[in-house]
C-alpha cells in the first residue's frame, strides 16, 4: 500500500515528470470489449531452483497465538482479528447490491476444515444483519457480540473434518475503524459507486470472515447489480449475465488470498484488456474520463511483470490489472490481482510498488502484522529495482541513497515491530527498503538476488516471519547475519550502509 508522502516529490524528480501532465486535455478511453476467452489459469512456468535450505518447520501459527476454537488469534496488533479452530478453504459471496441506496443482501458460504473439535466457532463480522445460518445444511444457532458472529452447529464438529457454513445477511455496509489509521476507516465505501479498501481490518465490513492473513482462502464472487455498472473483483472474470435491469458478474480466484486483499468495485468504468507474459490476462478498469496522464502509468505493466518474474520468480496468480477509482484520496492498495489507485496517486513507480506486492505481501503473506516491513520494505525496494532496470544501476542507487538520506535525517524508527499506530509509517517503508539495499551491499548482487528468489520460492502461497527471511538469507549467503539484521531492523539509530 502507498499513501501520499514525501515520496511524491522524490518520484517526480527522479522520473523527470512535471506538473504539466495535469494540464493536458483528457483523452477519453474508448470502450473495450471484454476478452471472449480468458485462460483458466496462468500457464505453468518453471520456477528457479532454490538453494538447499536447512530442514525447517513449515510456517505455522506461532504457539502464542494458536488458540483453537477461540474468538481471536491474539495477533499482537489486532488481538480481536481472526479466529481459532478452523481453516477456511473457500468463500462464495453471492450478493445483490442496491448501489443507489448502498444496500446489500445475499449470502456467504464458507468451506472449511476444523483444526480442533468444535462445539462453536466465531467469524469476524461488522454491523450487517444476519437472518439465518446453516452448518452442513442444518440450521445453526448464532449470536452477535461486538464484531464477533458466534455460530453453534446443531451437531459438534470433530477435528480434521470438512464442513460448510452458509450465512444469509443484509443491510448497509459501513467502513470500520482501524487501529493503524485513526480517523481513516477501512472497508466498504459508497461515495463514488462502490469500492472496498480493507487493509487491515476492513474485510469484515461486507462479509463474515476469518479476518487475519494467516487464514488465506480462495474465493468466488457472484455479484448482482444494475446492468449499467461494471463490477470488478479479484481473480478472473468468469461470466456476466444480464436479466432484465440487473447483471450478475462472477469472478473467481484459484490462489488463496488474505482477507484484507479482497475487493469489490462497482461503478462506471471502461475495461481495457491486454495480454501479458505467458498469456497472462491483464484487465484494467479506468474511469471513462481518465486522461493519458492516468492511463500511461500502466503501459509498462507487462514489462514489469516480465522483469519481476525474472528477479523474484514466476508471477503467482491467474491475472493482473488495475482499478483506478474516480476519487482523490492519495491512496494505492495492492488488492490481489487487481491493485487499486486513486486518480491523484498514479505514477509509474507506484504502479511498480503495488505490482511487487503480488509477490511480497500477497503470495508471501504476513504471519503477524508486526512484520509489515516484509510487505512494504520489499515493495519500496522493488521501486528502486524497476528504476535500475529502466534507467540503469546508477539511477536505482541514487533512488535508494535519497531514501537512506531521508531516513537518516529524520531519524526514522526501526521497521520491525513498529506498533500498530505506525503500521504505515515512513519507517516501515523507507527503513524497510533500506534493509534490503544494505543487504545487497553486504552480500553482493549474485547472493542477494538468490536470497530474494529462494525466499519467495520457499514461502509462496503461504505466510512468513522476519525470522524466516533471515534464515533464508543466512543459508544462501553462508554468513551469520544476526547482528546485521538486528541493527537494521531493531536499532533506534539508522545504521551506516555497508562499505560507506
C-alpha positions as CSV (number, residue, x, y, z in Angstrom):
1,X,0.0,0.0,0.0
2,X,1.1,3.6,-0.6
3,X,-0.3,6.9,0.5
4,X,0.8,10.4,-0.3
5,X,4.2,11.0,1.4
6,X,7.5,12.7,0.7
7,X,8.0,10.1,-2.0
8,X,5.8,12.0,-4.4
9,X,8.4,14.7,-4.7
10,X,11.2,12.1,-4.9
11,X,9.4,10.1,-7.6
12,X,8.7,13.2,-9.7
13,X,12.2,14.4,-9.5
14,X,13.8,11.1,-10.3
15,X,11.5,10.2,-13.2
16,X,11.6,13.7,-14.7
17,X,7.8,14.1,-14.5
18,X,6.3,17.6,-14.3
19,X,3.1,19.2,-13.3
20,X,2.4,19.9,-16.9
21,X,0.9,16.5,-17.2
22,X,-2.1,17.8,-15.2
23,X,-2.7,20.4,-17.9
24,X,-3.1,18.0,-20.8
25,X,-6.5,17.7,-22.2
26,X,-8.1,14.4,-21.0
27,X,-8.2,11.8,-23.7
28,X,-11.3,9.6,-23.3
29,X,-10.6,5.9,-23.2
30,X,-12.7,4.0,-25.8
31,X,-14.9,1.2,-24.6
32,X,-13.0,-2.0,-24.7
33,X,-14.9,-5.3,-25.2
34,X,-14.4,-8.0,-22.7
35,X,-12.0,-10.6,-23.9
36,X,-14.2,-13.5,-25.1
37,X,-11.8,-16.2,-23.9
38,X,-9.6,-15.8,-20.9
39,X,-7.3,-18.7,-19.9
40,X,-8.5,-20.7,-16.9
41,X,-5.2,-20.1,-15.2
42,X,-1.7,-18.7,-15.7
43,X,0.3,-21.1,-17.8
44,X,2.8,-23.1,-15.8
45,X,6.3,-21.6,-15.7
46,X,9.3,-23.2,-14.3
47,X,10.5,-21.7,-11.1
48,X,14.2,-21.1,-10.5
49,X,15.7,-23.9,-8.4
50,X,16.2,-22.7,-4.8
51,X,19.4,-23.2,-2.9
52,X,19.3,-26.2,-0.5
53,X,17.9,-25.0,2.8
54,X,18.1,-26.5,6.2
55,X,15.3,-28.6,7.4
56,X,12.9,-26.0,8.9
57,X,9.4,-26.5,10.2
58,X,6.7,-25.1,7.8
59,X,5.5,-21.7,8.8
60,X,2.6,-22.2,11.2
61,X,0.6,-20.2,13.6
62,X,3.1,-19.3,16.4
63,X,2.2,-21.1,19.6
64,X,1.5,-17.9,21.4
65,X,-1.4,-17.1,19.0
66,X,-2.7,-20.6,18.3
67,X,-5.8,-20.7,20.4
68,X,-8.1,-23.4,19.0
69,X,-11.8,-22.6,19.0
70,X,-11.2,-19.1,20.3
71,X,-12.5,-15.7,19.1
72,X,-9.1,-14.4,18.3
73,X,-5.6,-15.4,17.0
74,X,-4.1,-13.0,19.5
75,X,-2.2,-11.0,16.9
76,X,-0.1,-8.5,18.9
77,X,-1.5,-5.6,16.9
78,X,-5.1,-6.9,16.2
79,X,-6.0,-9.0,19.2
80,X,-9.6,-9.4,18.1
81,X,-9.0,-10.3,14.5
82,X,-9.0,-13.9,13.3
83,X,-10.4,-17.0,15.0
84,X,-9.2,-20.3,16.1
85,X,-10.3,-23.9,15.5
86,X,-10.7,-24.0,11.7
87,X,-9.2,-23.1,8.4
88,X,-11.4,-21.6,5.7
89,X,-10.6,-23.1,2.3
90,X,-13.1,-21.2,0.1
91,X,-15.6,-18.4,0.3
92,X,-18.5,-18.0,-2.1
93,X,-20.0,-14.5,-1.8
94,X,-23.4,-14.3,-3.5
95,X,-24.6,-10.7,-3.1
96,X,-27.2,-8.4,-4.7
97,X,-26.2,-4.8,-4.4
98,X,-28.5,-1.8,-4.5
99,X,-25.9,0.8,-5.5
100,X,-28.2,3.8,-5.2
101,X,-29.1,3.0,-1.6
102,X,-25.9,1.3,-0.5
103,X,-27.7,-1.9,0.5
104,X,-26.7,-5.5,0.0
105,X,-28.4,-8.8,0.6
106,X,-27.3,-12.3,0.0
107,X,-25.1,-15.0,1.5
108,X,-21.6,-16.1,2.3
109,X,-20.8,-19.8,2.0
110,X,-17.6,-20.9,3.7
111,X,-16.0,-24.3,3.0
112,X,-13.6,-25.0,5.9
113,X,-11.6,-27.6,7.7
114,X,-11.6,-27.9,11.5
115,X,-8.3,-27.8,13.3
116,X,-9.9,-28.7,16.7
117,X,-13.1,-30.3,17.9
118,X,-15.6,-27.5,17.8
119,X,-18.9,-27.0,19.6
120,X,-19.0,-23.4,18.4
121,X,-16.8,-21.1,16.3
122,X,-16.5,-17.4,15.5
123,X,-16.4,-15.2,12.4
124,X,-15.4,-11.6,12.3
125,X,-18.4,-9.5,11.0
126,X,-19.3,-5.9,11.4
127,X,-22.7,-4.3,11.5
128,X,-24.8,-6.1,8.9
129,X,-27.9,-8.1,9.9
130,X,-27.7,-11.9,9.9
131,X,-31.0,-13.7,9.2
132,X,-30.0,-17.3,9.0
133,X,-27.1,-19.6,9.5
134,X,-26.6,-23.3,8.5
135,X,-23.7,-25.7,9.1
136,X,-23.7,-28.7,6.7
137,X,-27.2,-27.7,5.6
138,X,-28.6,-27.9,9.1
139,X,-29.9,-24.7,10.9
140,X,-27.3,-23.4,13.4
141,X,-27.8,-21.1,16.4
142,X,-25.9,-17.8,16.2
143,X,-25.4,-14.7,18.3
144,X,-23.5,-11.4,18.0
145,X,-21.0,-9.8,20.3
146,X,-19.4,-6.6,19.0
147,X,-17.8,-7.7,15.8
148,X,-17.9,-11.4,16.5
149,X,-20.5,-13.7,14.9
150,X,-20.7,-16.8,17.2
151,X,-22.1,-19.9,15.5
152,X,-23.1,-23.1,17.3
153,X,-23.7,-26.0,15.0
154,X,-26.6,-28.4,15.7
155,X,-24.0,-31.2,15.9
156,X,-20.5,-30.7,17.2
157,X,-17.7,-30.8,14.6
158,X,-14.9,-33.3,15.0
159,X,-11.3,-32.3,14.4
160,X,-9.9,-32.6,10.8
161,X,-13.4,-32.5,9.4
162,X,-14.5,-30.5,6.4
163,X,-17.7,-28.5,6.9
164,X,-19.8,-25.9,5.1
165,X,-21.3,-22.8,6.7
166,X,-23.8,-20.5,5.0
167,X,-24.7,-17.1,6.4
168,X,-27.6,-15.1,5.0
169,X,-27.3,-11.4,5.7
170,X,-28.3,-7.9,4.6
171,X,-28.1,-4.2,5.3
172,X,-26.0,-1.2,4.6
173,X,-22.3,-1.9,4.9
174,X,-20.2,0.7,6.7
175,X,-16.4,1.0,6.9
176,X,-14.8,0.1,10.2
177,X,-12.3,1.9,12.4
178,X,-8.8,0.6,12.2
179,X,-6.1,1.0,14.9
180,X,-3.5,1.5,12.2
181,X,-5.3,4.5,10.6
182,X,-7.1,6.5,13.3
183,X,-9.7,8.7,11.7
184,X,-9.5,6.9,8.4
185,X,-11.9,3.9,8.4
186,X,-11.3,1.0,6.1
187,X,-13.6,-1.5,4.2
188,X,-16.7,-0.8,2.2
189,X,-17.3,2.7,0.8
190,X,-20.2,4.1,-1.2
191,X,-19.1,7.7,-2.1
192,X,-18.1,7.0,-5.7
193,X,-20.1,4.0,-6.7
194,X,-19.0,1.1,-4.5
195,X,-15.4,0.2,-3.6
196,X,-13.6,-1.8,-0.9
197,X,-10.2,-0.8,0.6
198,X,-9.7,-3.2,3.5
199,X,-6.2,-3.1,4.8
200,X,-6.0,-4.0,7.6
201,X,-9.4,-4.9,9.3
202,X,-11.9,-3.9,6.7
203,X,-13.0,-7.2,5.1
204,X,-15.5,-7.8,7.9
205,X,-17.4,-4.7,6.8
206,X,-19.0,-6.6,3.9
207,X,-18.8,-10.4,4.6
208,X,-18.3,-12.7,7.6
209,X,-14.7,-13.8,7.6
210,X,-11.8,-15.3,9.5
211,X,-10.2,-11.8,9.3
212,X,-6.4,-12.5,9.5
213,X,-3.7,-13.1,6.9
214,X,-2.9,-16.5,8.4
215,X,-6.2,-17.9,7.1
216,X,-5.9,-17.4,3.4
217,X,-8.6,-18.9,1.1
218,X,-9.8,-19.0,-2.5
219,X,-12.9,-17.0,-3.5
220,X,-15.9,-16.9,-5.8
221,X,-17.7,-13.6,-6.1
222,X,-21.2,-13.7,-7.6
223,X,-22.4,-10.1,-7.6
224,X,-25.7,-8.9,-9.0
225,X,-26.0,-5.1,-9.6
226,X,-27.8,-2.8,-12.1
227,X,-26.6,-3.7,-15.5
228,X,-25.2,-0.2,-16.3
229,X,-22.4,-0.7,-13.9
230,X,-19.1,-2.5,-14.3
231,X,-18.2,-5.0,-11.5
232,X,-14.6,-5.8,-10.7
233,X,-13.1,-8.1,-8.1
234,X,-10.1,-10.4,-7.5
235,X,-9.0,-13.2,-9.9
236,X,-10.5,-13.9,-13.3
237,X,-13.7,-12.6,-14.8
238,X,-15.7,-15.8,-15.4
239,X,-19.1,-14.6,-16.7
240,X,-21.6,-11.8,-17.0
241,X,-25.3,-12.5,-17.4
242,X,-28.0,-9.8,-17.8
243,X,-31.5,-10.5,-16.6
244,X,-33.8,-7.5,-17.1
245,X,-32.3,-4.5,-15.5
246,X,-29.7,-6.5,-13.5
247,X,-26.4,-8.1,-14.3
248,X,-24.8,-10.9,-12.4
249,X,-21.0,-10.9,-12.7
250,X,-18.9,-13.8,-11.5
251,X,-15.2,-13.6,-10.5
252,X,-13.1,-16.4,-9.2
253,X,-9.7,-16.8,-7.6
254,X,-7.8,-20.1,-7.8
255,X,-5.0,-18.9,-5.5
256,X,-5.5,-18.3,-1.7
257,X,-5.6,-14.7,-0.7
258,X,-5.7,-12.9,2.7
259,X,-9.0,-11.2,3.6
260,X,-7.6,-7.7,3.6
261,X,-6.7,-8.1,-0.1
262,X,-10.2,-8.9,-1.3
263,X,-12.0,-6.2,-3.1
264,X,-15.2,-5.3,-4.9
265,X,-15.7,-2.3,-7.1
266,X,-19.0,-1.3,-8.8
267,X,-19.3,1.8,-10.9
268,X,-18.8,3.3,-14.4
269,X,-15.5,2.1,-15.8
270,X,-14.0,1.3,-19.1
271,X,-12.4,-2.1,-19.2
272,X,-9.1,-2.2,-21.2
273,X,-7.6,-5.6,-21.7
274,X,-4.2,-6.8,-22.8
275,X,-2.1,-10.0,-22.7
276,X,1.0,-10.1,-20.5
277,X,3.8,-12.6,-20.3
278,X,2.9,-16.3,-20.9
279,X,-0.6,-15.3,-21.9
280,X,-1.4,-13.7,-18.6
281,X,-4.7,-11.7,-18.8
282,X,-4.3,-8.0,-17.8
283,X,-7.6,-6.3,-17.0
284,X,-7.6,-2.6,-16.2
285,X,-10.6,-0.6,-15.1
286,X,-10.3,3.1,-15.8
287,X,-12.9,5.9,-15.2
288,X,-14.5,7.0,-18.6
289,X,-12.9,10.4,-18.3
290,X,-9.4,9.3,-17.3
291,X,-6.8,11.1,-19.4
292,X,-3.5,9.9,-20.7
293,X,-1.7,11.2,-17.6
294,X,-3.5,8.5,-15.7
295,X,-3.5,5.6,-18.2
296,X,0.1,6.0,-19.4
297,X,1.4,4.9,-16.0
298,X,0.1,1.4,-16.6
299,X,1.6,0.9,-20.1
300,X,4.8,-0.8,-18.7
301,X,2.7,-3.3,-16.7
302,X,3.5,-6.2,-19.0
303,X,7.3,-5.4,-18.9
304,X,7.1,-5.0,-15.2
305,X,5.5,-8.5,-14.9
306,X,8.3,-10.0,-17.0
307,X,11.1,-8.2,-15.1
308,X,9.8,-9.0,-11.6
309,X,9.2,-12.6,-12.7
310,X,12.9,-12.9,-13.6
311,X,14.0,-11.2,-10.4
312,X,11.6,-12.8,-7.8
313,X,10.2,-15.9,-9.5
314,X,7.2,-16.6,-11.8
315,X,4.2,-14.3,-11.3
316,X,2.0,-16.1,-8.7
317,X,-1.6,-15.5,-9.8
318,X,-4.1,-16.1,-12.7
319,X,-4.4,-12.5,-13.8
320,X,-3.4,-8.9,-13.1
321,X,-4.6,-5.4,-13.6
322,X,-5.6,-2.2,-12.0
323,X,-8.7,-0.3,-10.9
324,X,-8.4,3.5,-10.9
325,X,-11.1,5.0,-8.6
326,X,-12.6,8.3,-9.7
327,X,-11.7,9.9,-6.4
328,X,-8.7,11.9,-5.0
329,X,-7.6,10.3,-1.8
330,X,-3.8,9.9,-2.2
331,X,-4.0,6.1,-1.9
332,X,-3.0,2.9,-3.6
333,X,-3.5,-0.6,-2.4
334,X,-2.2,-4.0,-3.6
335,X,-5.5,-5.8,-3.7
336,X,-4.6,-9.3,-5.0
337,X,-4.5,-9.5,-8.8
338,X,-6.3,-6.1,-9.2
339,X,-4.4,-3.2,-7.5
340,X,-6.4,-0.1,-6.7
341,X,-5.3,3.5,-7.2
342,X,-7.0,6.9,-6.8
343,X,-6.7,9.3,-9.6
344,X,-4.4,11.6,-7.7
345,X,-1.9,8.8,-6.9
346,X,-1.0,7.2,-10.2
347,X,2.6,7.2,-11.4
348,X,4.9,4.5,-12.8
349,X,6.8,3.9,-9.6
350,X,3.6,3.5,-7.6
351,X,2.4,1.0,-10.2
352,X,5.6,-0.9,-9.7
353,X,5.3,-0.8,-5.9
354,X,1.8,-2.3,-5.9
355,X,2.7,-4.9,-8.5
356,X,5.7,-6.1,-6.5
357,X,3.3,-6.7,-3.6
358,X,1.8,-9.5,-5.6
359,X,4.9,-11.5,-4.7
360,X,5.7,-10.0,-1.3
361,X,2.7,-9.4,0.8
362,X,0.1,-11.2,-1.3
363,X,1.7,-14.5,-2.2
364,X,4.2,-14.5,0.7
365,X,1.9,-13.1,3.4
366,X,2.4,-11.9,7.0
367,X,2.3,-14.2,10.0
368,X,1.6,-11.3,12.3
369,X,1.1,-7.6,11.5
370,X,4.2,-6.6,13.3
371,X,6.3,-7.9,10.4
372,X,4.7,-5.4,8.0
373,X,8.1,-4.4,6.7
374,X,8.2,-7.7,4.9
375,X,5.4,-6.2,2.7
376,X,6.2,-2.6,2.5
377,X,10.0,-2.6,2.7
378,X,10.2,-5.2,-0.1
379,X,7.8,-3.2,-2.3
380,X,9.7,0.0,-1.7
381,X,13.0,-1.6,-2.7
382,X,11.2,-3.0,-5.8
383,X,10.6,0.6,-6.9
384,X,14.4,1.1,-6.9
385,X,14.9,-2.2,-8.8
386,X,12.4,-1.0,-11.5
387,X,14.2,2.3,-11.9
388,X,17.5,0.4,-12.1
389,X,16.0,-1.8,-14.8
390,X,14.7,1.1,-16.9
391,X,17.3,3.8,-16.2
392,X,20.4,2.0,-15.1
393,X,22.1,1.0,-11.9
394,X,23.2,4.5,-11.0
395,X,19.6,5.7,-11.1
396,X,18.5,2.9,-8.8
397,X,21.3,3.6,-6.4
398,X,20.5,7.3,-6.4
399,X,16.9,6.5,-5.6
400,X,17.9,4.4,-2.6
401,X,20.6,6.9,-1.5
402,X,17.9,9.6,-1.3
403,X,15.6,7.3,0.7
404,X,18.5,6.4,3.0
405,X,19.4,10.1,3.5
406,X,15.8,10.9,4.3
407,X,15.6,8.0,6.8
408,X,18.8,9.2,8.5
409,X,17.9,12.9,8.5
410,X,14.5,12.3,10.1
411,X,15.8,9.6,12.5
412,X,13.2,7.1,11.3
413,X,12.4,4.4,13.8
414,X,13.3,0.7,13.4
415,X,11.0,-1.0,10.9
416,X,10.5,-4.3,12.8
417,X,7.6,-4.3,15.3
418,X,6.7,-0.6,14.7
419,X,3.5,-0.5,16.9
420,X,0.1,-0.7,15.3
421,X,-0.3,3.1,15.1
422,X,2.9,3.2,12.9
423,X,1.9,0.3,10.7
424,X,2.1,2.5,7.6
425,X,4.7,5.0,8.8
426,X,7.7,6.0,6.7
427,X,9.9,4.0,9.0
428,X,8.3,0.8,7.7
429,X,8.5,1.7,4.1
430,X,11.8,3.7,3.9
431,X,13.9,2.0,6.6
432,X,12.3,-1.3,5.5
433,X,13.5,-0.7,1.9
434,X,17.0,0.3,3.2
435,X,17.3,-3.1,5.0
436,X,17.3,-4.8,1.6
437,X,19.5,-2.2,0.0
438,X,22.0,-2.7,2.8
439,X,21.8,-6.5,2.5
440,X,22.6,-6.2,-1.2
441,X,25.6,-4.1,-0.5
442,X,26.8,-6.5,2.2
443,X,26.4,-9.9,0.3
444,X,26.8,-8.7,-3.3
445,X,24.4,-8.9,-6.2
446,X,24.5,-12.6,-7.0
447,X,23.8,-13.8,-3.5
448,X,21.2,-11.0,-2.9
449,X,19.0,-11.9,-5.8
450,X,19.3,-15.6,-5.0
451,X,18.1,-14.7,-1.4
452,X,15.0,-13.0,-2.9
453,X,14.2,-15.9,-5.2
454,X,14.7,-18.6,-2.6
455,X,12.7,-16.7,0.0
456,X,9.8,-16.3,-2.5
457,X,10.1,-19.9,-3.7
458,X,10.0,-21.3,-0.2
459,X,7.1,-19.3,1.2
460,X,5.0,-18.5,-1.9
461,X,1.3,-19.1,-1.3
462,X,1.8,-19.1,2.5
463,X,3.0,-17.0,5.4
464,X,6.4,-15.9,6.6
465,X,8.0,-14.1,9.5
466,X,11.1,-12.0,9.7
467,X,12.9,-15.0,11.2
468,X,12.1,-16.9,8.1
469,X,13.6,-14.3,5.8
470,X,16.8,-14.1,7.9
471,X,17.1,-17.9,7.9
472,X,17.0,-18.0,4.1
473,X,19.5,-15.1,3.8
474,X,21.9,-16.8,6.1
475,X,21.6,-20.1,4.3
476,X,22.1,-18.7,0.9
477,X,24.9,-16.3,1.9
478,X,26.7,-18.8,4.2
479,X,27.1,-15.9,6.6
480,X,25.9,-15.2,10.2
481,X,23.7,-12.2,9.6
482,X,22.1,-12.0,13.1
483,X,24.0,-8.8,14.1
484,X,23.3,-7.2,10.7
485,X,19.6,-7.7,10.8
486,X,19.3,-6.8,14.5
487,X,21.0,-3.5,13.8
488,X,18.9,-2.7,10.7
489,X,15.6,-3.9,12.0
490,X,15.7,-3.0,15.7
491,X,18.2,-0.2,16.3
492,X,16.9,3.2,17.2
493,X,19.7,4.7,15.0
494,X,19.8,4.3,11.3
495,X,23.0,2.3,10.7
496,X,25.7,3.2,8.2
497,X,25.4,1.5,4.9
498,X,27.9,-1.4,4.4
499,X,31.1,-0.1,2.7
500,X,30.2,3.6,3.2
